[in-house]
Amino acid sequence: MKYVIIGHGKYPSGTKSTLKFLSGADDKVSVIEENVENNDYQQKIDKLFSENLSEPIMIFSDLPSGAASQYAMKKLKVHDFKMITGFNIALLLEIILTDNQGENLESIVKEAQDQIVYVNDLFCE
């Protein structure tokens, strides 16, 4: 499985760095960054699909409304791949460390959503 993080600015490379810090799993992950200085994300996404015709791809994006996310979503019409947007580190660790091939993604996403907690409610009742 080819794992790719796409998103704004240095968020993808920062996330990859965090994965390396927590698990050492950064070698399994590529990044595509959308930024003002070098906005070539479309070419990089196209290259991702042209160079990985036989390998399964899973894309994680920071925001569903981002331009790179929107461009990747359009590729779902012509390519068979998995895509999750609005991810967190808990989700990435679960999927990448288990080398998940796309099984049970709905339950993994639900578990990752449960990791988002408004802590004040826990301590201020």
Steps between C-alpha positions, in 0.01 A plus 500: 500500500627846408406755771494868404429805716382807310422840641584863556843643564736283703217307667565181300876496567444598864256213536750262342762625746261431788441147369875444493533630856219278634555185300784518252248431222582799281654282226151374411366852440530758220386861519355750256489858625277774369660843542516841341870491406493176300144398423569185299276265699291409194805374311617309808160335547488407130853355530397303808235316300707458184794350692292269720261334257517159666557604863203584726498863615356657815491880521458700820415869462480777757180676389224379269461850358868545414598527134731196511229296672242605246735411215574158650127433557437552128746216434259259672302503174790342307721330761429243768652627825404579859482856631441637849480870572520681834728230644681504832818331624303223674347401166833508317669287762221241494500470122869532419643292784262214423563547126125508453401429141166677528315258727260631766576864419163617624562360850858632505374848407236478777764400756721791390206740532455378857854623571377859454389608845400833650696453823324775695186288511698226674638722775248782539176322586 
